[in-house]
Amino acid sequence: MAIAENHRAAREARLDQLHDRLAAAVEQLVSGEDWTNALVFAARFRSRSFNNSLLIWAQHAAAFEAGLVPERMPSYVAGYKQWQGLGRQVQKSQPGYQIFAPVTGRFASATPSDRDSWRRLGRLEKPRPGEVVRTKMVGVRPAYVWDASQTSGAPIPEPPSPKLLEGGAPAGLWEGLAAQVDAAGFRLVRAADESAVFGANGMTDYTARTVTVRENMDAAAQVKTLAHELAHVLMHGSDQVDARQHRGIGEVEAESVALMIGAAHAMDTSRYTIPYVSTWAARVDGTEPAEVVRATSERVRATALKVLDQLDTLMIGNGNPPSLQNESIHIPAAQLPSIPRRHGIDADTPLPDTATASAAPAYARSL
């Protein structure tokens, strides 16, 4: 018992260190110049109305058919001066896409609660003392935007993207995770490719109670995705109201659990996990990304330990030869001794990340 308790204490300490390392890596990434430039770039664009989205889509499709743009789907769109402000120039002979731009006016009132008290201010007119001023849309006017592919110039900054894991999976890990999915009352489904999971690597559907992982990835990516989906099953069901308030937090939690499960099996998932977690953490309004990661630490560690305690697999710090007990958790798998599969269930191996079904929509896409 004492040995088992020591193993568990050592594992908990390493998971704590790993979570701190993840938070530090996220903080470093999102404070970097590339990330900042990407966010500044995205912030320059305004959300388009549904009608304008349809207009852009139709006109871009026509431009594609005419051979003016390389892709059928539009990417970033902005006005002429907006593109110039980003160091890019609209190419000659490229037609703009006409949309409806809002026309606004300034209104003033000394009694804002009285709807009839608001009066429109002239172009240079100043409000009277004690009046409140608000801007309202009073109409629309035609305006033009251009897709990024219709411009040239400075590179468009993009945040780092997750890189799928390559290579094989630790022996028995897929089977052990699959058994826990089944024990939670969910059915594991294998998909041929990402088209079955809306472009994601995996998906959890709480209504149908299924976990789907696509098969056209390396085994390491598949098993990491299964760990991510299992975390969703355990942490983000319909009874977990607080955890489902913001999808970004849910994705940070699920991927953090996947990182810990992988690390306990000498899998380095950081090339995928850090950009993935950073992207979702940055979407949580009012909180710094690293703080989002740190705030999830207790729930993440508890879930990771719950999963790991039910696995009968070879893990760092819990069953390895003594010479490996004090090694870093990021030992490359190639340096580990070859161990035959133990207690494996004869099941196919799945893949990486996920789309999670939320309470409102039946499905939600992952990155």
ABEGO torsion letter per residue (X at the ends): XAAAAAAAAAAAAAAAAAAAAAAAAAAAAAABAAAAAAAAAAAABBBBBAAAAAAAAAAAAAAAAAGABABABBBBBBBAAAAAAAGBBBBBGBBBBBBBBBBBBBBBBABAABAAABBBBBAABBBBBGBBBBBBBAEBBBBBBBBAAABBEBBBBBBBBBBBBBEBBBBGAAAAAAAAAAAAGBBBBBBABAAAAGGBABBBBAAAGBBBBBAABBAAAAAAAAAAAAAAAAAABAABAAAAABAAAAAAAAAAAAAAAAAAAGBBAAAAAAAAAAAAAAABBGBBAAAAAAAAAAAAAAAAAAAAAABBBBBBGBGBBAAAAABBAABBAAABBBBBBBGBBBBBBBBBBBBBBBAABABBBBX
